[in-house]
Each structure stands twice: as C-alpha cells, then as structure tokens.
Amino acid sequence: MALTVAATAMLVAVASPARAQIYSWRDADGRLVLSNAKPHNAEAVQSYAVPEAEGVRTTRNNVALDRMQAYDDLIVEHAHLNNVRPSLVRAVVQVESGFNPMAYSPKGAMGLMQLMPATAREFGVRNAFDPEQNVRGGVAYLRQLLDRYDGNEQLALAAYNAGPGAVDKHGQAIPPYRETRDYVTKVNGIAGDAPKSGRTKLYRVIEVVDGREIIKYTDKKPQ
C-alpha cells in the first residue's frame, strides 16, 4: 500500500514584533495554514496575537502519516465487512478529517469520517469521536449510499457530502455545488479508480448488535 503525505515547512514573517497577528485556517484540501496575512476567501479563520515575536515557524512532520497508519486496520476491517474498497474509505477519511479523530466542523460533523449527529444516531454511534464507532458508522453509511445509487461511487460520495436529498433533487446527479464537486474530485483523486475484477458472489447478512440491525457483506455463504 502506498501512503502519500505532504510535508511542508513554512516561515511566517511578521512586520511588527510588538503587534504580531497570526491567522489560522484550513485550505480546500483540509491542510492547516498559518499566515500573517488575513485570507479573503477562507472560512472559520482564527487569529492569535503574538506579542514581541519577530516570526513564527511551523512544520508538518509525520503526524498525518502516523495517524493514517494507526487507523488503517480499523478502516480495512470495516471496509471488508461492508464490501467497500478500503482505498475509498481511506480517501474519505483523509478529505473529511485528515485522520484527526477529534475533528469537529462548524456544521457539527464529528470525528474521522465527519458524521453529522443524525447520521451517528441512525447507525448507533454513541461517541462519534471514538475511532472505532466513527469508522463503523461512517463506512456503514457509505455502504448504504452505494446501495442507494447502485454502486455508483461518484453519486455516493456526492450524497455523503451534500446529502442524498440534494443528489435526488438534481435527477440523481452530482449537485452543481462547487464544494460537492470539489469533494468528489478530491476523494476520487486519492482513492483512484475501482479495480476491475471478475464477478464474486456476495451474501448480505444482517446482524443485531445492541438492538440495532447491522448489514454486512461476505463471500462465504451463511450457515
């Protein structure tokens, strides 16, 4: 498995040591950006006063790589249980949260796969910041969307981002929202195309866990 992580180092020059102001936001790819210049188009910008500072240096190391590796077994396990290719789940996690289990969006999405509260409840996720619960619920939701759109990954991803209502409203097509179109492009770019393989007979199994029905897929015929 190839893992690609962008490592960057940045020096932010501050004009006035006595009144330094640093702005922090995340770019379109979810990367953290620090600058002494206030951005015009970024959302959720935070600012920090840095008195008596001539400059700020920040580096990005292998934290993202370590996180990616830390959750890979979990991703592979639930991807296989739900018959979703692991590379697609990895890509969704990367774009949604950058493999940060404590990620929280201004809209209320939580955890590795950025589950909204209603989605978390639907899939029995009591603590969306718990990686195991979050990935279990997120992959099950992704599987539900793939089933809804006959395995069409692009529509499933669009629905994951904008909601199935938006996809259906636009004739079961990717909605004309820039955010959603960019999201689908990014995830596809990371995950790559689904591999072409011979037909494999899969069995849909429903298990009851804590009083909730959990759908799983297996190539082994149930007894």
C-alpha positions in Angstrom: 0.0 0.0 0.0 1.4 3.4 -1.0 0.9 6.2 1.5 1.5 9.8 0.4 1.7 12.6 2.9 2.7 16.2 2.0 5.3 17.5 4.4 5.8 21.3 4.4 7.7 23.8 6.4 6.7 27.5 6.5 8.3 30.7 7.9 5.8 33.4 8.5 7.4 36.8 8.6 5.8 39.4 10.9 6.3 43.0 10.2 5.9 44.5 13.7 7.3 42.5 16.7 5.1 44.4 19.1 1.8 43.7 17.3 2.2 40.3 15.6 -1.1 38.7 14.4 -1.2 35.2 13.1 -4.2 33.8 11.2 -5.0 30.1 11.1 -7.4 28.3 8.8 -7.7 25.1 6.7 -7.4 25.2 3.0 -9.6 23.4 0.4 -7.7 20.1 1.0 -8.0 20.3 4.8 -4.4 21.4 5.4 -3.7 23.7 8.3 -2.4 27.1 7.1 -0.7 29.8 9.2 0.0 33.3 7.9 0.4 36.9 9.0 -1.9 38.0 6.2 -5.7 37.6 6.7 -7.2 35.5 3.9 -10.1 36.8 1.9 -12.0 33.6 1.0 -11.1 31.1 3.8 -13.8 30.0 6.3 -13.5 29.5 10.0 -10.4 31.8 10.4 -8.9 32.1 13.8 -6.4 34.7 14.8 -3.8 34.8 17.5 -1.9 37.7 19.0 1.9 37.0 19.3 3.5 39.8 21.3 7.2 40.6 20.9 7.7 38.0 18.2 9.8 38.5 15.1 8.5 35.4 13.4 6.7 32.1 13.7 8.0 28.9 12.3 5.7 25.9 11.9 6.5 22.4 10.5 4.4 19.5 9.4 6.0 16.2 10.1 4.9 12.6 10.0 1.9 13.1 12.4 -0.5 12.6 9.5 1.3 9.5 8.3 1.3 8.1 11.8 -2.4 8.7 12.1 -3.1 7.1 8.8 -1.2 4.0 9.8 -2.8 4.0 13.2 -6.3 3.7 11.8 -5.6 1.6 8.7 -6.5 -1.8 10.4 -9.8 -0.3 11.5 -10.5 1.1 8.1 -9.7 -2.2 6.3 -11.8 -4.2 8.8 -15.0 -2.2 8.3 -14.4 -1.7 4.6 -14.4 -5.5 4.2 -17.4 -6.0 6.4 -19.4 -3.6 4.3 -17.9 -4.6 0.9 -16.4 -1.1 0.3 -12.9 -0.8 -1.1 -10.5 0.3 1.6 -8.9 2.9 -0.6 -12.2 4.7 -0.9 -12.7 4.8 2.8 -9.1 6.0 3.4 -9.7 8.8 0.9 -13.0 9.8 2.6 -11.2 9.9 6.0 -8.3 11.9 4.6 -10.5 14.5 2.9 -13.1 14.7 5.8 -10.7 14.9 8.8 -7.1 14.5 7.8 -7.2 11.4 10.1 -7.9 13.6 13.1 -10.3 11.6 15.4 -11.2 14.8 17.2 -12.1 16.9 14.1 -15.2 19.0 14.6 -16.7 21.1 11.8 -18.6 24.4 12.2 -21.7 22.5 10.9 -21.4 19.9 13.7 -19.8 17.0 11.8 -17.6 14.9 14.1 -14.6 12.6 14.1 -12.7 10.7 11.4 -15.5 10.4 8.9 -17.2 13.6 10.0 -20.6 12.1 11.0 -23.5 14.5 11.5 -25.4 13.9 14.7 -28.4 12.5 12.9 -26.3 10.0 10.9 -24.4 9.0 14.1 -27.7 8.2 15.8 -29.0 6.3 12.8 -26.0 4.0 12.9 -25.8 3.5 16.6 -22.7 5.7 17.1 -22.8 6.9 20.7 -19.5 8.6 20.7 -18.6 10.0 17.3 -15.1 10.9 18.5 -14.3 7.2 19.2 -12.4 6.0 16.1 -13.9 2.5 16.1 -17.5 3.7 16.4 -17.0 6.5 13.9 -15.4 4.4 11.2 -18.1 1.6 11.8 -20.9 4.1 11.4 -19.3 6.1 8.6 -18.5 3.0 6.4 -22.0 1.6 7.0 -23.4 4.9 5.9 -21.2 4.9 2.8 -22.4 1.4 2.0 -26.0 2.5 2.4 -25.4 5.3 -0.1 -23.6 2.9 -2.6 -26.6 0.6 -2.4 -29.0 3.5 -2.9 -27.1 4.5 -6.1 -26.5 1.1 -7.5 -22.8 1.1 -6.6 -22.1 4.5 -8.3 -19.2 5.8 -6.2 -19.4 9.3 -7.5 -23.1 9.7 -6.6 -22.5 8.0 -3.2 -19.7 10.5 -2.5 -21.8 13.4 -3.6 -24.6 12.2 -1.2 -22.0 11.8 1.6 -21.1 15.4 1.2 -24.3 17.2 0.3 -26.9 14.6 1.4 -28.9 12.2 -0.7 -31.8 14.7 -0.9 -29.5 17.0 -2.9 -28.5 14.3 -5.3 -32.1 13.1 -5.8 -33.3 16.7 -6.3 -30.9 17.1 -9.2 -32.0 14.0 -11.0 -29.6 11.6 -9.2 -26.6 13.5 -10.5 -23.8 15.3 -8.7 -25.3 18.6 -7.5 -23.9 21.7 -9.1 -22.3 22.9 -5.8 -18.7 23.8 -6.0 -17.9 22.2 -2.6 -19.5 18.9 -3.6 -17.9 18.7 -7.0 -14.5 19.5 -5.5 -15.1 16.9 -2.8 -15.9 14.2 -5.2 -12.9 15.1 -7.3 -10.5 15.1 -4.3 -11.8 11.7 -3.0 -11.6 10.1 -6.4 -8.1 11.5 -6.9 -6.9 9.9 -3.7 -8.8 6.7 -4.0 -8.2 6.0 -7.6 -10.5 4.1 -9.9 -12.1 0.9 -8.6 -10.2 -2.1 -9.8 -11.8 -4.3 -12.5 -12.3 -7.8 -11.3 -14.3 -10.9 -12.0 -17.7 -11.3 -10.6 -17.8 -12.6 -7.0 -21.0 -13.7 -5.4 -21.6 -11.8 -2.2 -24.1 -12.5 0.6 -25.9 -9.8 2.5 -26.0 -10.6 6.2 -28.0 -8.7 8.9 -26.7 -9.0 12.4 -28.3 -7.4 15.5 -25.8 -5.5 17.7 -27.1 -3.7 20.8 -30.6 -3.9 19.4 -29.7 -2.4 16.0 -29.5 -4.2 12.7 -26.0 -4.1 11.2 -25.7 -5.0 7.5 -22.5 -6.9 6.5 -21.3 -8.5 3.2 -19.4 -11.7 2.9 -18.3 -14.1 0.1 -19.0 -17.0 2.4 -22.5 -18.5 2.3 -24.2 -18.1 5.7 -24.9 -21.4 7.5 
